[in-house]
Amino acid sequence: MEAALETGIAVCWLRRDLRLEDNTGLYHALKSGRPVLLLFIFDPEILETLPDKRDRRLAFIHRQLQKINEEVSKYGSSLLVLHELPKKAFIKLLSNYAVKEVFTNHDYEPYARRRDKEVADLLAEHGVNFHTFKDQVIFEKNEVMKSDGSPYTVFTPYSRIWKNRLHSEGVLSLPSEEHLEHLLKMPKMELPSLEEIGFDPVEDHVPEADISEDLIRNYHNTRNLPAISGTSMVGVHLRFGTISVRQLVKKALQLNEVWLNELIWREFFMMILWHFPQVEHQNFRSKYDRIPWRNNEREFDLWRKGETGYPLVDAGMRQLNETGWMHNRVRMLVAGFLCKHLLIDWRWGEAYFAEKLLDYELASNNGNWQWAAGTGCDATPYFRIFNPDTQLKKFDPKLEYVKTWIPEFKAGYLEPMLDHQFARARALETYKKALD
């Protein structure tokens, strides 16, 4: 600690990178030649947006921070966890420590960009260097662009250039875990409890990621069948950075291109959000602003509770409500049903998913909802309307998934809230009239 007072320290600010392994910002902090203070901030501005005081995502973050704190204590160090607005947290840090440099990883969401600018400006006033690094994606911002320098808005050509660039450059992991002896020596500190930051304790029930060779090799055969464990469950781990995307891409390259494409879709939507931040609240394609959404609150409530009378839609919503997760094939169906069968604004569904999904990520959630509604980039055309009965016969023919989440299920368990053919015709007429 005395040496740190003389030379000053580096701070590594963890956000969406809650791991010690292959963490770019942490690696560069540990190689900076200064003792490194590991920092996490519970940001009230983010916490206030969480309506449920038993939020399982927060419990997952808290559990991961505890794991990190246990691990760094083996090196005679501690994780410092603050519950402050980030600017105030750094004012406090600057008054208590001789901070010379701050290291962190890029975050691409609009709020994060404003927050980071505010912190960077504060640090600059104090002569503290603020270093940020690419970590949660392979390619970011302007790294995969058209030849004229404009961003791609269609996935297939974007993914082609993404793969070409990957094959020419490779994937470089950074062994941050091998340099933890450079952490600042300090007594182990206790984390603030969930209650101290205004939340109730709850089991997070976040499933471990399954990136076994067997599952990834067979992913293209199993990913559309909600009754079986055929998906890797990496979404929440990528969201909070408990696993390195570089590790996943290396595995995908060896085992399954379909799985690799799913990882690329995530980066595509992040790139869209970076270049078109207005999509957070607006249609990507402005002509869809003319759609007269019905926005019937009673019908939205039936959809939300899983009481539409369409078994696969209802099973998906009940799985979401009970577990905080929903199978991806079913997500497409329930989103399409809300937007096209019920003509309810995609923003209503997006907000509900944001509240419930453990793996909620703004870019992907927004991109996928706009895809389902037909309003986004590279979206499904408005005239493509899933038939919930056909989807059930195709993807859950033995009703295994349905009976798991609707234990009272039997034929005619609920009268469908509206007829599919009627809903389809109404949607086609509504969209066509608005877009002509």
Summary of the structure (lengths in Angstrom):
residues: 436
radius of gyration: 23.2
end to end distance: 69.3
largest distance: 75.2
contacts: 1387
relative contact order: 0.11
helix: 53%
strand: 8%
